[in-house]
Each structure stands twice: as C-alpha cells, then as structure tokens.
Amino acid sequence: MLAVRKCGGDPSTEYLSDGITESIINSLSQLPKFSVRSFSSVQHLKKRGRRPEEAGRDLKVRAVLTAAL
C-alpha cells in the first residue's frame, strides 16, 4: 500500500491521508500469508515522490495498492 495521495490543496488532508494509509496497512497485515510493508517504508517513498512502479521495485513487492483522497 503506497501512501494515499491528497488531491486538494488543503494541508489538513495530509494528516487524514496518512491516517488512512496507516489504517489500511494495519488491516492488510492481519491477513494470513499476506506480506505488507511498514508504514515508515511507505512514508519514506512518499517523501521521495516515487511512481508506483518504481516504489514496487524499491519495496521488492509483486503488487502495489494506490489510492487518492
């Protein structure tokens, strides 16, 4: 799960998008036989502005989930 992107210019949505991202990561990590990268790893890539394809390679995952707020 990559960080939920905020589409508006309102800075307060940053906190909301981070909270949603962390919640989804925590929920997905509860699934058996399902490996999910940590929130801190996702945040690191968010700050670097990586495209989903690049982020997937960096995280060594087979699938990437993206979302926008």
PQR file with spaces between the fields and no chain letter, atoms N, CA, C, O and H, PARSE charges and radii, in Angstrom:
ATOM       1  N    MET     1       0.849   -1.169    0.000 -0.4000 1.5000
ATOM       2  CA   MET     1       0.000    0.000    0.000 -0.0000 2.0000
ATOM       3  C    MET     1       0.890    1.225    0.000  0.5500 1.7000
ATOM       4  O    MET     1       1.666    1.436    0.932 -0.5500 1.4000
ATOM       5  N    LEU     2       0.781    2.025   -1.032 -0.4000 1.5000
ATOM       6  CA   LEU     2       1.503    3.296   -1.044 -0.0000 2.0000
ATOM       7  C    LEU     2       0.689    4.331   -0.296  0.5500 1.7000
ATOM       8  O    LEU     2      -0.501    4.138   -0.051 -0.5500 1.4000
ATOM       9  H    LEU     2       0.151    1.854   -1.789  0.4000 1.0000
ATOM      10  N    ALA     3       1.322    5.413    0.060 -0.4000 1.5000
ATOM      11  CA   ALA     3       0.633    6.478    0.789 -0.0000 2.0000
ATOM      12  C    ALA     3      -0.547    6.992   -0.026  0.5500 1.7000
ATOM      13  O    ALA     3      -0.440    7.170   -1.239 -0.5500 1.4000
ATOM      14  H    ALA     3       2.290    5.569   -0.139  0.4000 1.0000
ATOM      15  N    VAL     4      -1.668    7.230    0.641 -0.4000 1.5000
ATOM      16  CA   VAL     4      -2.844    7.803   -0.014 -0.0000 2.0000
ATOM      17  C    VAL     4      -2.474    9.226   -0.425  0.5500 1.7000
ATOM      18  O    VAL     4      -2.042   10.032    0.399 -0.5500 1.4000
ATOM      19  H    VAL     4      -1.755    7.085    1.627  0.4000 1.0000
ATOM      20  N    ARG     5      -2.651    9.518   -1.706 -0.4000 1.5000
ATOM      21  CA   ARG     5      -2.314   10.850   -2.204 -0.0000 2.0000
ATOM      22  C    ARG     5      -3.446   11.816   -1.920  0.5500 1.7000
ATOM      23  O    ARG     5      -4.619   11.473   -2.065 -0.5500 1.4000
ATOM      24  H    ARG     5      -3.002    8.864   -2.375  0.4000 1.0000
ATOM      25  N    LYS     6      -3.093   13.013   -1.518 -0.4000 1.5000
ATOM      26  CA   LYS     6      -4.116   14.048   -1.339 -0.0000 2.0000
ATOM      27  C    LYS     6      -4.207   14.839   -2.630  0.5500 1.7000
ATOM      28  O    LYS     6      -3.195   15.219   -3.220 -0.5500 1.4000
ATOM      29  H    LYS     6      -2.140   13.292   -1.400  0.4000 1.0000
ATOM      30  N    CYS     7      -5.426   15.077   -3.054 -0.4000 1.5000
ATOM      31  CA   CYS     7      -5.642   15.759   -4.336 -0.0000 2.0000
ATOM      32  C    CYS     7      -5.911   17.246   -4.178  0.5500 1.7000
ATOM      33  O    CYS     7      -5.696   18.013   -5.116 -0.5500 1.4000
ATOM      34  H    CYS     7      -6.248   14.768   -2.575  0.4000 1.0000
ATOM      35  N    GLY     8      -6.374   17.661   -3.021 -0.4000 1.5000
ATOM      36  CA   GLY     8      -6.686   19.066   -2.808 -0.0000 2.0000
ATOM      37  C    GLY     8      -5.487   19.824   -2.266  0.5500 1.7000
ATOM      38  O    GLY     8      -4.459   19.229   -1.943 -0.5500 1.4000
ATOM      39  H    GLY     8      -6.549   17.037   -2.259  0.4000 1.0000
ATOM      40  N    GLY     9      -5.620   21.108   -2.170 -0.4000 1.5000
ATOM      41  CA   GLY     9      -4.549   21.939   -1.661 -0.0000 2.0000
ATOM      42  C    GLY     9      -4.599   22.146   -0.165  0.5500 1.7000
ATOM      43  O    GLY     9      -3.732   22.819    0.390 -0.5500 1.4000
ATOM      44  H    GLY     9      -6.455   21.591   -2.433  0.4000 1.0000
ATOM      45  N    ASP    10      -5.601   21.580    0.508 -0.4000 1.5000
ATOM      46  CA   ASP    10      -5.768   21.759    1.948 -0.0000 2.0000
ATOM      47  C    ASP    10      -4.723   20.940    2.708  0.5500 1.7000
ATOM      48  O    ASP    10      -4.727   19.712    2.620 -0.5500 1.4000
ATOM      49  H    ASP    10      -6.306   21.032    0.057  0.4000 1.0000
ATOM      50  N    PRO    11      -3.824   21.603    3.455 -0.5600 1.5000
ATOM      51  CA   PRO    11      -2.771   20.884    4.173  0.2800 2.0000
ATOM      52  C    PRO    11      -3.299   19.939    5.252  0.5500 1.7000
ATOM      53  O    PRO    11      -2.609   18.991    5.626 -0.5500 1.4000
ATOM      54  N    SER    12      -4.506   20.180    5.757 -0.4000 1.5000
ATOM      55  CA   SER    12      -5.032   19.308    6.803 -0.0000 2.0000
ATOM      56  C    SER    12      -5.368   17.918    6.270  0.5500 1.7000
ATOM      57  O    SER    12      -5.494   16.974    7.050 -0.5500 1.4000
ATOM      58  H    SER    12      -5.067   20.950    5.453  0.4000 1.0000
ATOM      59  N    THR    13      -5.516   17.780    4.954 -0.4000 1.5000
ATOM      60  CA   THR    13      -5.799   16.460    4.400 -0.0000 2.0000
ATOM      61  C    THR    13      -4.569   15.557    4.430  0.5500 1.7000
ATOM      62  O    THR    13      -4.694   14.342    4.278 -0.5500 1.4000
ATOM      63  H    THR    13      -5.414   18.547    4.320  0.4000 1.0000
ATOM      64  N    GLU    14      -3.401   16.126    4.620 -0.4000 1.5000
ATOM      65  CA   GLU    14      -2.168   15.330    4.745 -0.0000 2.0000
ATOM      66  C    GLU    14      -2.274   14.389    5.946  0.5500 1.7000
ATOM      67  O    GLU    14      -1.960   13.203    5.846 -0.5500 1.4000
ATOM      68  H    GLU    14      -3.300   17.113    4.743  0.4000 1.0000
ATOM      69  N    TYR    15      -2.713   14.923    7.063 -0.4000 1.5000
ATOM      70  CA   TYR    15      -2.877   14.122    8.282 -0.0000 2.0000
ATOM      71  C    TYR    15      -3.908   13.022    8.054  0.5500 1.7000
ATOM      72  O    TYR    15      -3.700   11.883    8.472 -0.5500 1.4000
ATOM      73  H    TYR    15      -2.968   15.887    7.144  0.4000 1.0000
ATOM      74  N    LEU    16      -5.009   13.351    7.399 -0.4000 1.5000
ATOM      75  CA   LEU    16      -6.057   12.372    7.112 -0.0000 2.0000
ATOM      76  C    LEU    16      -5.545   11.284    6.169  0.5500 1.7000
ATOM      77  O    LEU    16      -5.776   10.099    6.412 -0.5500 1.4000
ATOM      78  H    LEU    16      -5.178   14.276    7.060  0.4000 1.0000
ATOM      79  N    SER    17      -4.859   11.667    5.104 -0.4000 1.5000
ATOM      80  CA   SER    17      -4.356   10.672    4.149 -0.0000 2.0000
ATOM      81  C    SER    17      -3.335    9.741    4.801  0.5500 1.7000
ATOM      82  O    SER    17      -3.314    8.547    4.503 -0.5500 1.4000
ATOM      83  H    SER    17      -4.671   12.629    4.906  0.4000 1.0000
ATOM      84  N    ASP    18      -2.487   10.270    5.687 -0.4000 1.5000
ATOM      85  CA   ASP    18      -1.531    9.420    6.403 -0.0000 2.0000
ATOM      86  C    ASP    18      -2.249    8.450    7.330  0.5500 1.7000
ATOM      87  O    ASP    18      -1.854    7.289    7.440 -0.5500 1.4000
ATOM      88  H    ASP    18      -2.504   11.241    5.929  0.4000 1.0000
ATOM      89  N    GLY    19      -3.297    8.914    7.995 -0.4000 1.5000
ATOM      90  CA   GLY    19      -4.063    8.059    8.892 -0.0000 2.0000
ATOM      91  C    GLY    19      -4.762    6.933    8.148  0.5500 1.7000
ATOM      92  O    GLY    19      -4.786    5.793    8.612 -0.5500 1.4000
ATOM      93  H    GLY    19      -3.617    9.857    7.905  0.4000 1.0000
ATOM      94  N    ILE    20      -5.328    7.254    7.000 -0.4000 1.5000
ATOM      95  CA   ILE    20      -5.994    6.230    6.181 -0.0000 2.0000
ATOM      96  C    ILE    20      -4.972    5.212    5.692  0.5500 1.7000
ATOM      97  O    ILE    20      -5.226    4.008    5.732 -0.5500 1.4000
ATOM      98  H    ILE    20      -5.308    8.180    6.623  0.4000 1.0000
ATOM      99  N    THR    21      -3.824    5.685    5.233 -0.4000 1.5000
ATOM     100  CA   THR    21      -2.766    4.781    4.772 -0.0000 2.0000
ATOM     101  C    THR    21      -2.350    3.824    5.877  0.5500 1.7000
ATOM     102  O    THR    21      -2.274    2.615    5.659 -0.5500 1.4000
ATOM     103  H    THR    21      -3.618    6.663    5.200  0.4000 1.0000
ATOM     104  N    GLU    22      -2.083    4.354    7.049 -0.4000 1.5000
ATOM     105  CA   GLU    22      -1.648    3.515    8.166 -0.0000 2.0000
ATOM     106  C    GLU    22      -2.733    2.506    8.557  0.5500 1.7000
ATOM     107  O    GLU    22      -2.423    1.354    8.862 -0.5500 1.4000
ATOM     108  H    GLU    22      -2.145    5.336    7.226  0.4000 1.0000
ATOM     109  N    SER    23      -3.972    2.921    8.551 -0.4000 1.5000
ATOM     110  CA   SER    23      -5.080    2.033    8.894 -0.0000 2.0000
ATOM     111  C    SER    23      -5.200    0.881    7.894  0.5500 1.7000
ATOM     112  O    SER    23      -5.385   -0.269    8.291 -0.5500 1.4000
ATOM     113  H    SER    23      -4.223    3.857    8.303  0.4000 1.0000
ATOM     114  N    ILE    24      -5.097    1.185    6.610 -0.4000 1.5000
ATOM     115  CA   ILE    24      -5.181    0.145    5.586 -0.0000 2.0000
ATOM     116  C    ILE    24      -4.007   -0.826    5.722  0.5500 1.7000
ATOM     117  O    ILE    24      -4.195   -2.039    5.636 -0.5500 1.4000
ATOM     118  H    ILE    24      -4.948    2.120    6.287  0.4000 1.0000
ATOM     119  N    ILE    25      -2.806   -0.302    5.932 -0.4000 1.5000
ATOM     120  CA   ILE    25      -1.629   -1.163    6.105 -0.0000 2.0000
ATOM     121  C    ILE    25      -1.827   -2.084    7.303  0.5500 1.7000
ATOM     122  O    ILE    25      -1.543   -3.279    7.221 -0.5500 1.4000
ATOM     123  H    ILE    25      -2.654    0.684    6.002  0.4000 1.0000
ATOM     124  N    ASN    26      -2.311   -1.538    8.411 -0.4000 1.5000
ATOM     125  CA   ASN    26      -2.538   -2.360    9.609 -0.0000 2.0000
ATOM     126  C    ASN    26      -3.584   -3.440    9.352  0.5500 1.7000
ATOM     127  O    ASN    26      -3.421   -4.577    9.795 -0.5500 1.4000
ATOM     128  H    ASN    26      -2.542   -0.568    8.478  0.4000 1.0000
ATOM     129  N    SER    27      -4.650   -3.098    8.643 -0.4000 1.5000
ATOM     130  CA   SER    27      -5.702   -4.078    8.345 -0.0000 2.0000
ATOM     131  C    SER    27      -5.187   -5.175    7.411  0.5500 1.7000
ATOM     132  O    SER    27      -5.439   -6.357    7.643 -0.5500 1.4000
ATOM     133  H    SER    27      -4.783   -2.174    8.284  0.4000 1.0000
ATOM     134  N    LEU    28      -4.468   -4.787    6.359 -0.4000 1.5000
ATOM     135  CA   LEU    28      -3.939   -5.781    5.428 -0.0000 2.0000
ATOM     136  C    LEU    28      -2.915   -6.706    6.088  0.5500 1.7000
ATOM     137  O    LEU    28      -2.806   -7.877    5.726 -0.5500 1.4000
ATOM     138  H    LEU    28      -4.263   -3.827    6.171  0.4000 1.0000
ATOM     139  N    SER    29      -2.178   -6.186    7.041 -0.4000 1.5000
ATOM     140  CA   SER    29      -1.149   -7.002    7.695 -0.0000 2.0000
ATOM     141  C    SER    29      -1.754   -8.101    8.562  0.5500 1.7000
ATOM     142  O    SER    29      -1.048   -9.027    8.960 -0.5500 1.4000
ATOM     143  H    SER    29      -2.266   -5.235    7.335  0.4000 1.0000
ATOM     144  N    GLN    30      -3.045   -8.015    8.861 -0.4000 1.5000
ATOM     145  CA   GLN    30      -3.721   -9.041    9.654 -0.0000 2.0000
ATOM     146  C    GLN    30      -4.100  -10.274    8.825  0.5500 1.7000
ATOM     147  O    GLN    30      -4.437  -11.321    9.379 -0.5500 1.4000
ATOM     148  H    GLN    30      -3.619   -7.263    8.537  0.4000 1.0000
ATOM     149  N    LEU    31      -4.043  -10.144    7.503 -0.4000 1.5000
ATOM     150  CA   LEU    31      -4.400  -11.266    6.638 -0.0000 2.0000
ATOM     151  C    LEU    31      -3.300  -12.328    6.674  0.5500 1.7000
ATOM     152  O    LEU    31      -2.117  -12.000    6.578 -0.5500 1.4000
ATOM     153  H    LEU    31      -3.770   -9.294    7.053  0.4000 1.0000
ATOM     154  N    PRO    32      -3.687  -13.603    6.811 -0.5600 1.5000
ATOM     155  CA   PRO    32      -2.680  -14.663    6.848  0.2800 2.0000
ATOM     156  C    PRO    32      -1.998  -14.807    5.484  0.5500 1.7000
ATOM     157  O    PRO    32      -2.625  -14.634    4.438 -0.5500 1.4000
ATOM     158  N    LYS    33      -0.716  -15.122    5.518 -0.4000 1.5000
ATOM     159  CA   LYS    33       0.082  -15.345    4.304 -0.0000 2.0000
ATOM     160  C    LYS    33       0.090  -14.136    3.379  0.5500 1.7000
ATOM     161  O    LYS    33       0.178  -14.279    2.159 -0.5500 1.4000
ATOM     162  H    LYS    33      -0.207  -15.263    6.367  0.4000 1.0000
ATOM     163  N    PHE    34      -0.001  -12.955    3.960 -0.4000 1.5000
ATOM     164  CA   PHE    34      -0.025  -11.717    3.183 -0.0000 2.0000
ATOM     165  C    PHE    34       1.032  -10.798    3.764  0.5500 1.7000
ATOM     166  O    PHE    34       0.928  -10.394    4.922 -0.5500 1.4000
ATOM     167  H    PHE    34      -0.073  -12.839    4.950  0.4000 1.0000
ATOM     168  N    SER    35       2.027  -10.468    2.996 -0.4000 1.5000
ATOM     169  CA   SER    35       3.122   -9.628    3.465 -0.0000 2.0000
ATOM     170  C    SER    35       2.869   -8.169    3.070  0.5500 1.7000
ATOM     171  O    SER    35       2.597   -7.867    1.908 -0.5500 1.4000
ATOM     172  H    SER    35       2.111  -10.796    2.055  0.4000 1.0000
ATOM     173  N    VAL    36       2.963   -7.286    4.043 -0.4000 1.5000
ATOM     174  CA   VAL    36       2.716   -5.861    3.810 -0.0000 2.0000
ATOM     175  C    VAL    36       3.924   -5.077    4.332  0.5500 1.7000
ATOM     176  O    VAL    36       4.436   -5.370    5.413 -0.5500 1.4000
ATOM     177  H    VAL    36       3.184   -7.532    4.986  0.4000 1.0000
ATOM     178  N    ARG    37       4.367   -4.104    3.582 -0.4000 1.5000
ATOM     179  CA   ARG    37       5.492   -3.267    4.017 -0.0000 2.0000
ATOM     180  C    ARG    37       5.011   -2.268    5.066  0.5500 1.7000
ATOM     181  O    ARG    37       3.837   -1.901    5.113 -0.5500 1.4000
ATOM     182  H    ARG    37       3.951   -3.865    2.704  0.4000 1.0000
ATOM     183  N    SER    38       5.944   -1.844    5.898 -0.4000 1.5000
ATOM     184  CA   SER    38       5.615   -0.966    7.022 -0.0000 2.0000
ATOM     185  C    SER    38       5.217    0.439    6.569  0.5500 1.7000
ATOM     186  O    SER    38       5.561    0.886    5.474 -0.5500 1.4000
ATOM     187  H    SER    38       6.898   -2.142    5.860  0.4000 1.0000
ATOM     188  N    PHE    39       4.488    1.109    7.443 -0.4000 1.5000
ATOM     189  CA   PHE    39       4.071    2.487    7.189 -0.0000 2.0000
ATOM     190  C    PHE    39       5.292    3.389    7.011  0.5500 1.7000
ATOM     191  O    PHE    39       5.288    4.278    6.159 -0.5500 1.4000
ATOM     192  H    PHE    39       4.209    0.745    8.332  0.4000 1.0000
ATOM     193  N    SER    40       6.325    3.166    7.805 -0.4000 1.5000
ATOM     194  CA   SER    40       7.524    4.020    7.692 -0.0000 2.0000
ATOM     195  C    SER    40       8.211    3.839    6.339  0.5500 1.7000
ATOM     196  O    SER    40       8.744    4.803    5.789 -0.5500 1.4000
ATOM     197  H    SER    40       6.328    2.444    8.497  0.4000 1.0000
ATOM     198  N    SER    41       8.207    2.626    5.797 -0.4000 1.5000
ATOM     199  CA   SER    41       8.784    2.401    4.467 -0.0000 2.0000
ATOM     200  C    SER    41       7.989    3.142    3.405  0.5500 1.7000
ATOM     201  O    SER    41       8.558    3.734    2.488 -0.5500 1.4000
ATOM     202  H    SER    41       7.774    1.843    6.244  0.4000 1.0000
ATOM     203  N    VAL    42       6.679    3.105    3.537 -0.4000 1.5000
ATOM     204  CA   VAL    42       5.798    3.785    2.587 -0.0000 2.0000
ATOM     205  C    VAL    42       5.993    5.298    2.684  0.5500 1.7000
ATOM     206  O    VAL    42       6.042    5.982    1.661 -0.5500 1.4000
ATOM     207  H    VAL    42       6.217    2.625    4.282  0.4000 1.0000
ATOM     208  N    GLN    43       6.103    5.820    3.892 -0.4000 1.5000
ATOM     209  CA   GLN    43       6.297    7.263    4.078 -0.0000 2.0000
ATOM     210  C    GLN    43       7.621    7.714    3.474  0.5500 1.7000
ATOM     211  O    GLN    43       7.706    8.800    2.901 -0.5500 1.4000
ATOM     212  H    GLN    43       6.063    5.265    4.723  0.4000 1.0000
ATOM     213  N    HIS    44       8.649    6.889    3.598 -0.4000 1.5000
ATOM     214  CA   HIS    44       9.954    7.220    3.020 -0.0000 2.0000
ATOM     215  C    HIS    44       9.821    7.390    1.505  0.5500 1.7000
ATOM     216  O    HIS    44      10.369    8.331    0.930 -0.5500 1.4000
ATOM     217  H    HIS    44       8.580    6.007    4.064  0.4000 1.0000
ATOM     218  N    LEU    45       9.098    6.484    0.870 -0.4000 1.5000
ATOM     219  CA   LEU    45       8.914    6.580   -0.582 -0.0000 2.0000
ATOM     220  C    LEU    45       8.027    7.763   -0.962  0.5500 1.7000
ATOM     221  O    LEU    45       8.228    8.386   -2.005 -0.5500 1.4000
ATOM     222  H    LEU    45       8.652    5.720    1.337  0.4000 1.0000
ATOM     223  N    LYS    46       7.060    8.067   -0.123 -0.4000 1.5000
ATOM     224  CA   LYS    46       6.180    9.218   -0.382 -0.0000 2.0000
ATOM     225  C    LYS    46       7.002   10.506   -0.446  0.5500 1.7000
ATOM     226  O    LYS    46       6.794   11.346   -1.322 -0.5500 1.4000
ATOM     227  H    LYS    46       6.897    7.562    0.724  0.4000 1.0000
ATOM     228  N    LYS    47       7.923   10.645    0.480 -0.4000 1.5000
ATOM     229  CA   LYS    47       8.754   11.850    0.521 -0.0000 2.0000
ATOM     230  C    LYS    47       9.675   11.945   -0.688  0.5500 1.7000
ATOM     231  O    LYS    47      10.062   13.041   -1.094 -0.5500 1.4000
ATOM     232  H    LYS    47       8.092    9.963    1.192  0.4000 1.0000
ATOM     233  N    ARG    48      10.024   10.799   -1.261 -0.4000 1.5000
ATOM     234  CA   ARG    48      10.900   10.784   -2.434 -0.0000 2.0000
ATOM     235  C    ARG    48      10.117   10.972   -3.729  0.5500 1.7000
ATOM     236  O    ARG    48      10.708   11.182   -4.789 -0.5500 1.4000
ATOM     237  H    ARG    48       9.710    9.909   -0.931  0.4000 1.0000
ATOM     238  N    GLY    49       8.770   10.896   -3.647 -0.4000 1.5000
ATOM     239  CA   GLY    49       7.946   11.131   -4.828 -0.0000 2.0000
ATOM     240  C    GLY    49       8.065   10.039   -5.884  0.5500 1.7000
ATOM     241  O    GLY    49       8.036   10.336   -7.078 -0.5500 1.4000
ATOM     242  H    GLY    49       8.290   10.726   -2.787  0.4000 1.0000
ATOM     243  N    ARG    50       8.195    8.798   -5.474 -0.4000 1.5000
ATOM     244  CA   ARG    50       8.352    7.682   -6.405 -0.0000 2.0000
ATOM     245  C    ARG    50       7.027    7.326   -7.080  0.5500 1.7000
ATOM     246  O    ARG    50       5.964    7.396   -6.462 -0.5500 1.4000
ATOM     247  H    ARG    50       8.218    8.556   -4.504  0.4000 1.0000
ATOM     248  N    ARG    51       7.107    6.946   -8.354 -0.4000 1.5000
ATOM     249  CA   ARG    51       5.938    6.426   -9.068 -0.0000 2.0000
ATOM     250  C    ARG    51       5.644    5.026   -8.542  0.5500 1.7000
ATOM     251  O    ARG    51       6.553    4.366   -8.038 -0.5500 1.4000
ATOM     252  H    ARG    51       7.970    6.889   -8.856  0.4000 1.0000
ATOM     253  N    PRO    52       4.399    4.549   -8.643 -0.5600 1.5000
ATOM     254  CA   PRO    52       4.054    3.229   -8.107  0.2800 2.0000
ATOM     255  C    PRO    52       4.945    2.101   -8.618  0.5500 1.7000
ATOM     256  O    PRO    52       5.325    1.222   -7.845 -0.5500 1.4000
ATOM     257  N    GLU    53       5.285    2.110   -9.905 -0.4000 1.5000
ATOM     258  CA   GLU    53       6.134    1.062  -10.463 -0.0000 2.0000
ATOM     259  C    GLU    53       7.515    1.064   -9.807  0.5500 1.7000
ATOM     260  O    GLU    53       8.053    0.013   -9.462 -0.5500 1.4000
ATOM     261  H    GLU    53       4.977    2.824  -10.534  0.4000 1.0000
ATOM     262  N    GLU    54       8.074    2.254   -9.643 -0.4000 1.5000
ATOM     263  CA   GLU    54       9.385    2.383   -9.004 -0.0000 2.0000
ATOM     264  C    GLU    54       9.319    1.978   -7.544  0.5500 1.7000
ATOM     265  O    GLU    54      10.203    1.287   -7.039 -0.5500 1.4000
ATOM     266  H    GLU    54       7.637    3.109   -9.924  0.4000 1.0000
ATOM     267  N    ALA    55       8.266    2.414   -6.872 -0.4000 1.5000
ATOM     268  CA   ALA    55       8.098    2.090   -5.457 -0.0000 2.0000
ATOM     269  C    ALA    55       7.987    0.582   -5.266  0.5500 1.7000
ATOM     270  O    ALA    55       8.570    0.035   -4.330 -0.5500 1.4000
ATOM     271  H    ALA    55       7.548    2.976   -7.282  0.4000 1.0000
ATOM     272  N    GLY    56       7.248   -0.094   -6.137 -0.4000 1.5000
ATOM     273  CA   GLY    56       7.122   -1.546   -6.060 -0.0000 2.0000
ATOM     274  C    GLY    56       8.462   -2.242   -6.191  0.5500 1.7000
ATOM     275  O    GLY    56       8.748   -3.193   -5.464 -0.5500 1.4000
ATOM     276  H    GLY    56       6.774    0.350   -6.897  0.4000 1.0000
ATOM     277  N    ARG    57       9.284   -1.771   -7.116 -0.4000 1.5000
ATOM     278  CA   ARG    57      10.634   -2.343   -7.269 -0.0000 2.0000
ATOM     279  C    ARG    57      11.478   -2.067   -6.026  0.5500 1.7000
ATOM     280  O    ARG    57      12.175   -2.954   -5.534 -0.5500 1.4000
ATOM     281  H    ARG    57       9.052   -0.998   -7.706  0.4000 1.0000
ATOM     282  N    ASP    58      11.412   -0.839   -5.524 -0.4000 1.5000
ATOM     283  CA   ASP    58      12.190   -0.478   -4.331 -0.0000 2.0000
ATOM     284  C    ASP    58      11.793   -1.334   -3.130  0.5500 1.7000
ATOM     285  O    ASP    58      12.647   -1.744   -2.344 -0.5500 1.4000
ATOM     286  H    ASP    58      10.845   -0.119   -5.924  0.4000 1.0000
ATOM     287  N    LEU    59      10.487   -1.602   -2.993 -0.4000 1.5000
ATOM     288  CA   LEU    59       9.988   -2.374   -1.852 -0.0000 2.0000
ATOM     289  C    LEU    59      10.052   -3.888   -2.080  0.5500 1.7000
ATOM     290  O    LEU    59       9.786   -4.675   -1.172 -0.5500 1.4000
ATOM     291  H    LEU    59       9.794   -1.269   -3.631  0.4000 1.0000
ATOM     292  N    LYS    60      10.411   -4.283   -3.316 -0.4000 1.5000
ATOM     293  CA   LYS    60      10.502   -5.703   -3.686 -0.0000 2.0000
ATOM     294  C    LYS    60       9.179   -6.424   -3.457  0.5500 1.7000
ATOM     295  O    LYS    60       9.116   -7.455   -2.787 -0.5500 1.4000
ATOM     296  H    LYS    60      10.627   -3.644   -4.054  0.4000 1.0000
ATOM     297  N    VAL    61       8.115   -5.846   -4.039 -0.4000 1.5000
ATOM     298  CA   VAL    61       6.775   -6.431   -3.930 -0.0000 2.0000
ATOM     299  C    VAL    61       6.253   -6.766   -5.326  0.5500 1.7000
ATOM     300  O    VAL    61       6.725   -6.226   -6.326 -0.5500 1.4000
ATOM     301  H    VAL    61       8.166   -5.009   -4.583  0.4000 1.0000
ATOM     302  N    ARG    62       5.277   -7.658   -5.373 -0.4000 1.5000
ATOM     303  CA   ARG    62       4.682   -8.055   -6.652 -0.0000 2.0000
ATOM     304  C    ARG    62       3.487   -7.199   -7.018  0.5500 1.7000
ATOM     305  O    ARG    62       3.133   -7.113   -8.194 -0.5500 1.4000
ATOM     306  H    ARG    62       4.892   -8.097   -4.561  0.4000 1.0000
ATOM     307  N    ALA    63       2.858   -6.564   -6.043 -0.4000 1.5000
ATOM     308  CA   ALA    63       1.669   -5.755   -6.301 -0.0000 2.0000
ATOM     309  C    ALA    63       1.721   -4.488   -5.457  0.5500 1.7000
ATOM     310  O    ALA    63       2.262   -4.487   -4.351 -0.5500 1.4000
ATOM     311  H    ALA    63       3.146   -6.634   -5.088  0.4000 1.0000
ATOM     312  N    VAL    64       1.150   -3.408   -5.993 -0.4000 1.5000
ATOM     313  CA   VAL    64       1.128   -2.126   -5.311 -0.0000 2.0000
ATOM     314  C    VAL    64      -0.313   -1.611   -5.294  0.5500 1.7000
ATOM     315  O    VAL    64      -0.980   -1.592   -6.328 -0.5500 1.4000
ATOM     316  H    VAL    64       0.711   -3.409   -6.891  0.4000 1.0000
ATOM     317  N    LEU    65      -0.782   -1.200   -4.134 -0.4000 1.5000
ATOM     318  CA   LEU    65      -2.119   -0.633   -3.996 -0.0000 2.0000
ATOM     319  C    LEU    65      -1.973    0.871   -3.836  0.5500 1.7000
ATOM     320  O    LEU    65      -1.223    1.336   -2.978 -0.5500 1.4000
ATOM     321  H    LEU    65      -0.240   -1.216   -3.294  0.4000 1.0000
ATOM     322  N    THR    66      -2.686    1.631   -4.655 -0.4000 1.5000
ATOM     323  CA   THR    66      -2.637    3.083   -4.563 -0.0000 2.0000
ATOM     324  C    THR    66      -4.047    3.629   -4.319  0.5500 1.7000
ATOM     325  O    THR    66      -5.040    2.956   -4.600 -0.5500 1.4000
ATOM     326  H    THR    66      -3.296    1.253   -5.351  0.4000 1.0000
ATOM     327  N    ALA    67      -4.121    4.838   -3.801 -0.4000 1.5000
ATOM     328  CA   ALA    67      -5.402    5.489   -3.553 -0.0000 2.0000
ATOM     329  C    ALA    67      -5.198    7.002   -3.529  0.5500 1.7000
ATOM     330  O    ALA    67      -4.085    7.494   -3.346 -0.5500 1.4000
ATOM     331  H    ALA    67      -3.315    5.384   -3.573  0.4000 1.0000
ATOM     332  N    ALA    68      -6.289    7.716   -3.716 -0.4000 1.5000
ATOM     333  CA   ALA    68      -6.233    9.181   -3.664 -0.0000 2.0000
ATOM     334  C    ALA    68      -7.407    9.686   -2.841  0.5500 1.7000
ATOM     335  O    ALA    68      -8.483    9.088   -2.838 -0.5500 1.4000
ATOM     336  H    ALA    68      -7.194    7.316   -3.864  0.4000 1.0000
ATOM     337  N    LEU    69      -7.190   10.784   -2.149 -0.4000 1.5000
ATOM     338  CA   LEU    69      -8.190   11.399   -1.287 -0.0000 2.0000
ATOM     339  C    LEU    69      -8.537   12.757   -1.834  0.5500 1.7000
ATOM     340  O    LEU    69      -9.368   13.460   -1.259 -0.5500 1.4000
ATOM     341  H    LEU    69      -6.316   11.270   -2.152  0.4000 1.0000
